[in-house]
Amino acid sequence: GRHGIGSEDHEILDREEIECVAGRGLLDDRFFDYKEDYKGQITLFD
């Protein structure tokens, strides 16, 4: 979340598969190569 500030407008994307790139993130994600050692999180739904 974004404690104390409003949400941003990012759509939820439906994917059949994703590619994880070690040390960089998820291919085609807005945070891919965002910052060195960025501690991002993802949520997966089945």
OpenMM code with the backbone's topology and positions (N, CA, C; nanometers):
from openmm import Vec3, app, unit

residues = "GLY ARG HIS GLY ILE GLY SER GLU ASP HIS GLU ILE LEU ASP ARG GLU GLU ILE GLU CYS VAL ALA GLY ARG GLY LEU LEU ASP ASP ARG PHE PHE ASP TYR LYS GLU ASP TYR LYS GLY GLN ILE THR LEU PHE ASP".split()
positions = [
    Vec3(0.0804, -0.1187, 0.0000),
    Vec3(0.0000, 0.0000, 0.0000),
    Vec3(0.0854, 0.1261, 0.0000),
    Vec3(0.0153, 0.2351, 0.0009),
    Vec3(0.0796, 0.3668, -0.0011),
    Vec3(0.0261, 0.4440, 0.1176),
    Vec3(0.0732, 0.4108, 0.2349),
    Vec3(0.0229, 0.4676, 0.3596),
    Vec3(0.0225, 0.6202, 0.3566),
    Vec3(-0.0939, 0.6768, 0.3822),
    Vec3(-0.1058, 0.8212, 0.3927),
    Vec3(-0.1256, 0.8951, 0.2616),
    Vec3(-0.1155, 0.8237, 0.1500),
    Vec3(-0.1392, 0.8872, 0.0198),
    Vec3(-0.2310, 0.7975, -0.0630),
    Vec3(-0.2960, 0.8541, -0.1595),
    Vec3(-0.3918, 0.7792, -0.2410),
    Vec3(-0.3265, 0.6760, -0.3313),
    Vec3(-0.4098, 0.5931, -0.3886),
    Vec3(-0.3603, 0.4898, -0.4790),
    Vec3(-0.3249, 0.5494, -0.6146),
    Vec3(-0.2406, 0.4794, -0.6866),
    Vec3(-0.2087, 0.5175, -0.8236),
    Vec3(-0.2976, 0.4365, -0.9170),
    Vec3(-0.3012, 0.4723, -1.0420),
    Vec3(-0.3885, 0.4062, -1.1385),
    Vec3(-0.3078, 0.3110, -1.2266),
    Vec3(-0.2902, 0.1870, -1.1788),
    Vec3(-0.2210, 0.0840, -1.2559),
    Vec3(-0.3158, -0.0333, -1.2715),
    Vec3(-0.3400, -0.0712, -1.3962),
    Vec3(-0.4340, -0.1795, -1.4218),
    Vec3(-0.3767, -0.3148, -1.3791),
    Vec3(-0.4662, -0.4093, -1.3525),
    Vec3(-0.4270, -0.5473, -1.3241),
    Vec3(-0.4182, -0.6195, -1.4580),
    Vec3(-0.3077, -0.6872, -1.4815),
    Vec3(-0.2858, -0.7554, -1.6085),
    Vec3(-0.3041, -0.9054, -1.5924),
    Vec3(-0.3808, -0.9663, -1.6820),
    Vec3(-0.4033, -1.1104, -1.6832),
    Vec3(-0.2944, -1.1744, -1.7686),
    Vec3(-0.2168, -1.2642, -1.7098),
    Vec3(-0.1071, -1.3300, -1.7812),
    Vec3(-0.1186, -1.4807, -1.7655),
    Vec3(-0.0897, -1.5532, -1.8720),
    Vec3(-0.0824, -1.6991, -1.8660),
    Vec3(0.0496, -1.7431, -1.8039),
    Vec3(0.1542, -1.6650, -1.8262),
    Vec3(0.2851, -1.6946, -1.7676),
    Vec3(0.3637, -1.5649, -1.7542),
    Vec3(0.4629, -1.5683, -1.6668),
    Vec3(0.5515, -1.4538, -1.6479),
    Vec3(0.6950, -1.5041, -1.6482),
    Vec3(0.7878, -1.4158, -1.6784),
    Vec3(0.9293, -1.4511, -1.6751),
    Vec3(0.9977, -1.3708, -1.5660),
    Vec3(1.0568, -1.4419, -1.4702),
    Vec3(1.1317, -1.3790, -1.3613),
    Vec3(1.2793, -1.3758, -1.4002),
    Vec3(1.3405, -1.2593, -1.3890),
    Vec3(1.4818, -1.2428, -1.4233),
    Vec3(1.5571, -1.2111, -1.2940),
    Vec3(1.6455, -1.3010, -1.2543),
    Vec3(1.7175, -1.2872, -1.1276),
    Vec3(1.7857, -1.1514, -1.1160),
    Vec3(1.7633, -1.0842, -1.0039),
    Vec3(1.8265, -0.9563, -0.9765),
    Vec3(1.7668, -0.8373, -1.0506),
    Vec3(1.6644, -0.8627, -1.1338),
    Vec3(1.6065, -0.7547, -1.2146),
    Vec3(1.4556, -0.7416, -1.1972),
    Vec3(1.3861, -0.8530, -1.1784),
    Vec3(1.2413, -0.8476, -1.1591),
    Vec3(1.1655, -0.9295, -1.2613),
    Vec3(1.0414, -0.8885, -1.2866),
    Vec3(0.9541, -0.9568, -1.3810),
    Vec3(0.9593, -0.8855, -1.5157),
    Vec3(0.9875, -0.9616, -1.6199),
    Vec3(0.9953, -0.9052, -1.7539),
    Vec3(0.8640, -0.8361, -1.7891),
    Vec3(0.8697, -0.7173, -1.8431),
    Vec3(0.7556, -0.6327, -1.8827),
    Vec3(0.6829, -0.5678, -1.7653),
    Vec3(0.7322, -0.5834, -1.6424),
    Vec3(0.6716, -0.5176, -1.5264),
    Vec3(0.7230, -0.3743, -1.5162),
    Vec3(0.6409, -0.2843, -1.4622),
    Vec3(0.6823, -0.1437, -1.4529),
    Vec3(0.8020, -0.1233, -1.3592),
    Vec3(0.8304, -0.2206, -1.2721),
    Vec3(0.9449, -0.2097, -1.1816),
    Vec3(1.0664, -0.2906, -1.2286),
    Vec3(1.0621, -0.3468, -1.3485),
    Vec3(1.1760, -0.4209, -1.4026),
    Vec3(1.2954, -0.3264, -1.4145),
    Vec3(1.4071, -0.3609, -1.3511),
    Vec3(1.5285, -0.2770, -1.3481),
    Vec3(1.5039, -0.1396, -1.2865),
    Vec3(1.4064, -0.1294, -1.1970),
    Vec3(1.3677, -0.0017, -1.1363),
    Vec3(1.4821, 0.0610, -1.0570),
    Vec3(1.5329, -0.0121, -0.9581),
    Vec3(1.6457, 0.0331, -0.8762),
    Vec3(1.7279, -0.0890, -0.8373),
    Vec3(1.8562, -0.0691, -0.8181),
    Vec3(1.9415, -0.1791, -0.7737),
    Vec3(1.8963, -0.2258, -0.6358),
    Vec3(1.8823, -0.3568, -0.6186),
    Vec3(1.8405, -0.4200, -0.4925),
    Vec3(1.7022, -0.3749, -0.4450),
    Vec3(1.6140, -0.3363, -0.5373),
    Vec3(1.4781, -0.2951, -0.5004),
    Vec3(1.4027, -0.4139, -0.4416),
    Vec3(1.3384, -0.3952, -0.3280),
    Vec3(1.2677, -0.5027, -0.2577),
    Vec3(1.1184, -0.4987, -0.2915),
    Vec3(1.0857, -0.5245, -0.4159),
    Vec3(0.9462, -0.5240, -0.4600),
    Vec3(0.8736, -0.6518, -0.4192),
    Vec3(0.7428, -0.6500, -0.4350),
    Vec3(0.6583, -0.7644, -0.4022),
    Vec3(0.5594, -0.7863, -0.5156),
    Vec3(0.5154, -0.9113, -0.5317),
    Vec3(0.4091, -0.9420, -0.6264),
    Vec3(0.3059, -1.0298, -0.5572),
    Vec3(0.1870, -1.0297, -0.6090),
    Vec3(0.0804, -1.1178, -0.5621),
    Vec3(0.0315, -1.1979, -0.6814),
    Vec3(0.0270, -1.3294, -0.6677),
    Vec3(-0.0182, -1.4178, -0.7748),
    Vec3(-0.1524, -1.4785, -0.7370),
    Vec3(-0.2440, -1.4820, -0.8302),
    Vec3(-0.3752, -1.5434, -0.8105),
    Vec3(-0.3900, -1.6580, -0.9092),
    Vec3(-0.4502, -1.7665, -0.8639),
    Vec3(-0.4744, -1.8813, -0.9507),
    Vec3(-0.6227, -1.8942, -0.9750),
] * unit.nanometer
topology = app.Topology()
chain = topology.addChain("A")
for resn in residues:
    res = topology.addResidue(resn, chain)
    for name in ("N", "CA", "C"):
        topology.addAtom(name, app.Element.getBySymbol(name[0]), res)
